């Protein structure tokens, strides 16, 4: 990344599994084509190695990187940072319990999946 790249503020909801959730803000440079998932990875590598989320395919197929981004449920691997208004507010999905940071508990989802035998 270069100094000429736009700065994006990521406001990330954090939760360590105990106590109350809290917000952490980090400003990063956003390159063209950078997704929210790329931004989270940048934060983990350069600012806070304890940040946690789920991701798998990075192609918008599996849905494991689903989270609330600027108030809407989206896939972090498909959502372009430069198409969003800063600050980019990232929090876990609202309809599932949270294990840690952006990691939802998926046992209920898997139970329902097994019950319908797709």
PyMOL CGO cylinders between C-alpha atoms (Angstrom):
from pymol import cmd
from pymol.cgo import CYLINDER

trace = [
    CYLINDER, 0.00, 0.00, 0.00, 1.13, 3.49, -0.73, 0.3, 1, 1, 1, 1, 1, 1,
    CYLINDER, 1.13, 3.49, -0.73, 0.57, 6.79, 1.04, 0.3, 1, 1, 1, 1, 1, 1,
    CYLINDER, 0.57, 6.79, 1.04, -1.67, 7.96, -1.82, 0.3, 1, 1, 1, 1, 1, 1,
    CYLINDER, -1.67, 7.96, -1.82, -4.31, 5.32, -1.05, 0.3, 1, 1, 1, 1, 1, 1,
    CYLINDER, -4.31, 5.32, -1.05, -7.45, 6.53, 0.71, 0.3, 1, 1, 1, 1, 1, 1,
    CYLINDER, -7.45, 6.53, 0.71, -7.70, 5.99, 4.45, 0.3, 1, 1, 1, 1, 1, 1,
    CYLINDER, -7.70, 5.99, 4.45, -10.65, 4.00, 5.75, 0.3, 1, 1, 1, 1, 1, 1,
    CYLINDER, -10.65, 4.00, 5.75, -11.63, 3.83, 9.39, 0.3, 1, 1, 1, 1, 1, 1,
    CYLINDER, -11.63, 3.83, 9.39, -12.78, 0.37, 10.47, 0.3, 1, 1, 1, 1, 1, 1,
    CYLINDER, -12.78, 0.37, 10.47, -14.94, 0.34, 13.59, 0.3, 1, 1, 1, 1, 1, 1,
    CYLINDER, -14.94, 0.34, 13.59, -14.99, -3.27, 14.78, 0.3, 1, 1, 1, 1, 1, 1,
    CYLINDER, -14.99, -3.27, 14.78, -17.13, -4.72, 17.54, 0.3, 1, 1, 1, 1, 1, 1,
    CYLINDER, -17.13, -4.72, 17.54, -14.93, -6.80, 19.83, 0.3, 1, 1, 1, 1, 1, 1,
    CYLINDER, -14.93, -6.80, 19.83, -15.95, -9.44, 22.37, 0.3, 1, 1, 1, 1, 1, 1,
    CYLINDER, -15.95, -9.44, 22.37, -13.68, -11.84, 24.23, 0.3, 1, 1, 1, 1, 1, 1,
    CYLINDER, -13.68, -11.84, 24.23, -16.41, -14.19, 25.42, 0.3, 1, 1, 1, 1, 1, 1,
    CYLINDER, -16.41, -14.19, 25.42, -16.54, -12.57, 28.87, 0.3, 1, 1, 1, 1, 1, 1,
    CYLINDER, -16.54, -12.57, 28.87, -17.84, -9.22, 30.01, 0.3, 1, 1, 1, 1, 1, 1,
    CYLINDER, -17.84, -9.22, 30.01, -19.38, -6.71, 27.65, 0.3, 1, 1, 1, 1, 1, 1,
    CYLINDER, -19.38, -6.71, 27.65, -18.65, -6.15, 23.95, 0.3, 1, 1, 1, 1, 1, 1,
    CYLINDER, -18.65, -6.15, 23.95, -16.72, -3.00, 23.07, 0.3, 1, 1, 1, 1, 1, 1,
    CYLINDER, -16.72, -3.00, 23.07, -15.73, -1.09, 19.93, 0.3, 1, 1, 1, 1, 1, 1,
    CYLINDER, -15.73, -1.09, 19.93, -12.19, -0.79, 18.51, 0.3, 1, 1, 1, 1, 1, 1,
    CYLINDER, -12.19, -0.79, 18.51, -11.40, 1.64, 15.68, 0.3, 1, 1, 1, 1, 1, 1,
    CYLINDER, -11.40, 1.64, 15.68, -8.43, 1.33, 13.34, 0.3, 1, 1, 1, 1, 1, 1,
    CYLINDER, -8.43, 1.33, 13.34, -7.54, 3.46, 10.32, 0.3, 1, 1, 1, 1, 1, 1,
    CYLINDER, -7.54, 3.46, 10.32, -6.03, 1.64, 7.35, 0.3, 1, 1, 1, 1, 1, 1,
    CYLINDER, -6.03, 1.64, 7.35, -5.05, 2.46, 3.78, 0.3, 1, 1, 1, 1, 1, 1,
    CYLINDER, -5.05, 2.46, 3.78, -7.49, 0.90, 1.33, 0.3, 1, 1, 1, 1, 1, 1,
    CYLINDER, -7.49, 0.90, 1.33, -6.22, -0.23, -2.06, 0.3, 1, 1, 1, 1, 1, 1,
    CYLINDER, -6.22, -0.23, -2.06, -8.54, -0.63, -5.03, 0.3, 1, 1, 1, 1, 1, 1,
    CYLINDER, -8.54, -0.63, -5.03, -10.12, -4.10, -4.90, 0.3, 1, 1, 1, 1, 1, 1,
    CYLINDER, -10.12, -4.10, -4.90, -9.61, -4.49, -1.16, 0.3, 1, 1, 1, 1, 1, 1,
    CYLINDER, -9.61, -4.49, -1.16, -12.52, -6.21, 0.56, 0.3, 1, 1, 1, 1, 1, 1,
    CYLINDER, -12.52, -6.21, 0.56, -13.68, -5.92, 4.15, 0.3, 1, 1, 1, 1, 1, 1,
    CYLINDER, -13.68, -5.92, 4.15, -12.15, -9.37, 4.70, 0.3, 1, 1, 1, 1, 1, 1,
    CYLINDER, -12.15, -9.37, 4.70, -8.81, -8.06, 3.39, 0.3, 1, 1, 1, 1, 1, 1,
    CYLINDER, -8.81, -8.06, 3.39, -9.14, -5.09, 5.74, 0.3, 1, 1, 1, 1, 1, 1,
    CYLINDER, -9.14, -5.09, 5.74, -9.77, -7.35, 8.73, 0.3, 1, 1, 1, 1, 1, 1,
    CYLINDER, -9.77, -7.35, 8.73, -6.75, -9.45, 7.78, 0.3, 1, 1, 1, 1, 1, 1,
    CYLINDER, -6.75, -9.45, 7.78, -4.65, -6.27, 7.58, 0.3, 1, 1, 1, 1, 1, 1,
    CYLINDER, -4.65, -6.27, 7.58, -5.81, -5.26, 11.06, 0.3, 1, 1, 1, 1, 1, 1,
    CYLINDER, -5.81, -5.26, 11.06, -4.98, -8.72, 12.42, 0.3, 1, 1, 1, 1, 1, 1,
    CYLINDER, -4.98, -8.72, 12.42, -1.51, -8.74, 10.85, 0.3, 1, 1, 1, 1, 1, 1,
    CYLINDER, -1.51, -8.74, 10.85, -0.56, -5.14, 11.69, 0.3, 1, 1, 1, 1, 1, 1,
    CYLINDER, -0.56, -5.14, 11.69, -2.56, -3.92, 14.68, 0.3, 1, 1, 1, 1, 1, 1,
    CYLINDER, -2.56, -3.92, 14.68, -4.21, -6.65, 16.75, 0.3, 1, 1, 1, 1, 1, 1,
    CYLINDER, -4.21, -6.65, 16.75, -3.41, -10.34, 16.33, 0.3, 1, 1, 1, 1, 1, 1,
    CYLINDER, -3.41, -10.34, 16.33, -6.29, -11.31, 18.65, 0.3, 1, 1, 1, 1, 1, 1,
    CYLINDER, -6.29, -11.31, 18.65, -9.05, -10.24, 16.21, 0.3, 1, 1, 1, 1, 1, 1,
    CYLINDER, -9.05, -10.24, 16.21, -11.24, -13.23, 15.26, 0.3, 1, 1, 1, 1, 1, 1,
    CYLINDER, -11.24, -13.23, 15.26, -13.76, -13.95, 12.48, 0.3, 1, 1, 1, 1, 1, 1,
    CYLINDER, -13.76, -13.95, 12.48, -14.78, -16.85, 10.25, 0.3, 1, 1, 1, 1, 1, 1,
    CYLINDER, -14.78, -16.85, 10.25, -13.93, -17.17, 6.58, 0.3, 1, 1, 1, 1, 1, 1,
    CYLINDER, -13.93, -17.17, 6.58, -13.32, -20.01, 4.19, 0.3, 1, 1, 1, 1, 1, 1,
    CYLINDER, -13.32, -20.01, 4.19, -13.72, -19.86, 0.42, 0.3, 1, 1, 1, 1, 1, 1,
    CYLINDER, -13.72, -19.86, 0.42, -13.10, -16.11, -0.18, 0.3, 1, 1, 1, 1, 1, 1,
    CYLINDER, -13.10, -16.11, -0.18, -15.40, -16.43, -3.23, 0.3, 1, 1, 1, 1, 1, 1,
    CYLINDER, -15.40, -16.43, -3.23, -18.86, -15.53, -1.88, 0.3, 1, 1, 1, 1, 1, 1,
    CYLINDER, -18.86, -15.53, -1.88, -20.06, -19.13, -1.91, 0.3, 1, 1, 1, 1, 1, 1,
    CYLINDER, -20.06, -19.13, -1.91, -19.76, -20.59, 1.59, 0.3, 1, 1, 1, 1, 1, 1,
    CYLINDER, -19.76, -20.59, 1.59, -21.21, -17.67, 3.57, 0.3, 1, 1, 1, 1, 1, 1,
    CYLINDER, -21.21, -17.67, 3.57, -18.88, -18.19, 6.54, 0.3, 1, 1, 1, 1, 1, 1,
    CYLINDER, -18.88, -18.19, 6.54, -17.68, -14.55, 6.43, 0.3, 1, 1, 1, 1, 1, 1,
    CYLINDER, -17.68, -14.55, 6.43, -21.21, -13.21, 6.84, 0.3, 1, 1, 1, 1, 1, 1,
    CYLINDER, -21.21, -13.21, 6.84, -21.35, -10.21, 9.18, 0.3, 1, 1, 1, 1, 1, 1,
    CYLINDER, -21.35, -10.21, 9.18, -23.10, -6.89, 9.61, 0.3, 1, 1, 1, 1, 1, 1,
    CYLINDER, -23.10, -6.89, 9.61, -21.25, -4.24, 7.59, 0.3, 1, 1, 1, 1, 1, 1,
    CYLINDER, -21.25, -4.24, 7.59, -22.54, -0.67, 7.93, 0.3, 1, 1, 1, 1, 1, 1,
    CYLINDER, -22.54, -0.67, 7.93, -25.81, -2.06, 9.29, 0.3, 1, 1, 1, 1, 1, 1,
    CYLINDER, -25.81, -2.06, 9.29, -26.48, -4.59, 6.53, 0.3, 1, 1, 1, 1, 1, 1,
    CYLINDER, -26.48, -4.59, 6.53, -25.83, -8.35, 6.45, 0.3, 1, 1, 1, 1, 1, 1,
    CYLINDER, -25.83, -8.35, 6.45, -23.08, -8.89, 3.88, 0.3, 1, 1, 1, 1, 1, 1,
    CYLINDER, -23.08, -8.89, 3.88, -20.24, -11.20, 2.97, 0.3, 1, 1, 1, 1, 1, 1,
    CYLINDER, -20.24, -11.20, 2.97, -16.92, -9.65, 3.99, 0.3, 1, 1, 1, 1, 1, 1,
    CYLINDER, -16.92, -9.65, 3.99, -15.12, -11.39, 1.09, 0.3, 1, 1, 1, 1, 1, 1,
    CYLINDER, -15.12, -11.39, 1.09, -17.37, -9.71, -1.49, 0.3, 1, 1, 1, 1, 1, 1,
    CYLINDER, -17.37, -9.71, -1.49, -17.81, -6.25, 0.04, 0.3, 1, 1, 1, 1, 1, 1,
    CYLINDER, -17.81, -6.25, 0.04, -15.41, -3.66, -1.36, 0.3, 1, 1, 1, 1, 1, 1,
    CYLINDER, -15.41, -3.66, -1.36, -14.00, -1.23, 1.20, 0.3, 1, 1, 1, 1, 1, 1,
    CYLINDER, -14.00, -1.23, 1.20, -13.84, 1.71, -1.19, 0.3, 1, 1, 1, 1, 1, 1,
    CYLINDER, -13.84, 1.71, -1.19, -17.55, 1.36, -2.02, 0.3, 1, 1, 1, 1, 1, 1,
    CYLINDER, -17.55, 1.36, -2.02, -18.50, 1.94, 1.63, 0.3, 1, 1, 1, 1, 1, 1,
    CYLINDER, -18.50, 1.94, 1.63, -18.85, 5.12, 3.63, 0.3, 1, 1, 1, 1, 1, 1,
    CYLINDER, -18.85, 5.12, 3.63, -16.19, 5.54, 6.32, 0.3, 1, 1, 1, 1, 1, 1,
    CYLINDER, -16.19, 5.54, 6.32, -16.26, 4.59, 9.11, 0.3, 1, 1, 1, 1, 1, 1,
    CYLINDER, -16.26, 4.59, 9.11, -16.95, 1.02, 8.06, 0.3, 1, 1, 1, 1, 1, 1,
    CYLINDER, -16.95, 1.02, 8.06, -18.78, -0.47, 11.03, 0.3, 1, 1, 1, 1, 1, 1,
    CYLINDER, -18.78, -0.47, 11.03, -18.29, -4.23, 11.33, 0.3, 1, 1, 1, 1, 1, 1,
    CYLINDER, -18.29, -4.23, 11.33, -20.14, -6.39, 13.83, 0.3, 1, 1, 1, 1, 1, 1,
    CYLINDER, -20.14, -6.39, 13.83, -21.33, -10.01, 14.03, 0.3, 1, 1, 1, 1, 1, 1,
    CYLINDER, -21.33, -10.01, 14.03, -24.63, -11.11, 12.53, 0.3, 1, 1, 1, 1, 1, 1,
    CYLINDER, -24.63, -11.11, 12.53, -27.53, -10.08, 14.75, 0.3, 1, 1, 1, 1, 1, 1,
    CYLINDER, -27.53, -10.08, 14.75, -29.52, -13.33, 14.68, 0.3, 1, 1, 1, 1, 1, 1,
    CYLINDER, -29.52, -13.33, 14.68, -26.88, -15.64, 16.23, 0.3, 1, 1, 1, 1, 1, 1,
    CYLINDER, -26.88, -15.64, 16.23, -25.10, -15.80, 19.59, 0.3, 1, 1, 1, 1, 1, 1,
    CYLINDER, -25.10, -15.80, 19.59, -21.49, -14.58, 19.49, 0.3, 1, 1, 1, 1, 1, 1,
    CYLINDER, -21.49, -14.58, 19.49, -18.55, -16.73, 20.57, 0.3, 1, 1, 1, 1, 1, 1,
    CYLINDER, -18.55, -16.73, 20.57, -15.86, -14.10, 20.12, 0.3, 1, 1, 1, 1, 1, 1,
    CYLINDER, -15.86, -14.10, 20.12, -15.45, -10.84, 18.13, 0.3, 1, 1, 1, 1, 1, 1,
    CYLINDER, -15.45, -10.84, 18.13, -17.09, -11.49, 14.73, 0.3, 1, 1, 1, 1, 1, 1,
    CYLINDER, -17.09, -11.49, 14.73, -17.47, -15.28, 15.22, 0.3, 1, 1, 1, 1, 1, 1,
    CYLINDER, -17.47, -15.28, 15.22, -21.10, -16.42, 15.54, 0.3, 1, 1, 1, 1, 1, 1,
    CYLINDER, -21.10, -16.42, 15.54, -22.18, -19.69, 17.14, 0.3, 1, 1, 1, 1, 1, 1,
    CYLINDER, -22.18, -19.69, 17.14, -23.39, -21.90, 14.26, 0.3, 1, 1, 1, 1, 1, 1,
    CYLINDER, -23.39, -21.90, 14.26, -24.63, -25.01, 16.10, 0.3, 1, 1, 1, 1, 1, 1,
    CYLINDER, -24.63, -25.01, 16.10, -28.28, -23.98, 15.58, 0.3, 1, 1, 1, 1, 1, 1,
    CYLINDER, -28.28, -23.98, 15.58, -27.66, -23.52, 11.86, 0.3, 1, 1, 1, 1, 1, 1,
    CYLINDER, -27.66, -23.52, 11.86, -26.05, -26.97, 11.53, 0.3, 1, 1, 1, 1, 1, 1,
    CYLINDER, -26.05, -26.97, 11.53, -28.86, -28.60, 13.56, 0.3, 1, 1, 1, 1, 1, 1,
    CYLINDER, -28.86, -28.60, 13.56, -31.48, -27.11, 11.21, 0.3, 1, 1, 1, 1, 1, 1,
    CYLINDER, -31.48, -27.11, 11.21, -29.42, -28.16, 8.20, 0.3, 1, 1, 1, 1, 1, 1,
    CYLINDER, -29.42, -28.16, 8.20, -29.28, -31.78, 9.44, 0.3, 1, 1, 1, 1, 1, 1,
    CYLINDER, -29.28, -31.78, 9.44, -33.01, -31.81, 10.23, 0.3, 1, 1, 1, 1, 1, 1,
    CYLINDER, -33.01, -31.81, 10.23, -34.02, -30.99, 6.64, 0.3, 1, 1, 1, 1, 1, 1,
    CYLINDER, -34.02, -30.99, 6.64, -31.45, -33.34, 5.08, 0.3, 1, 1, 1, 1, 1, 1,
    CYLINDER, -31.45, -33.34, 5.08, -30.67, -31.23, 2.01, 0.3, 1, 1, 1, 1, 1, 1,
]
cmd.load_cgo(trace, "trace")
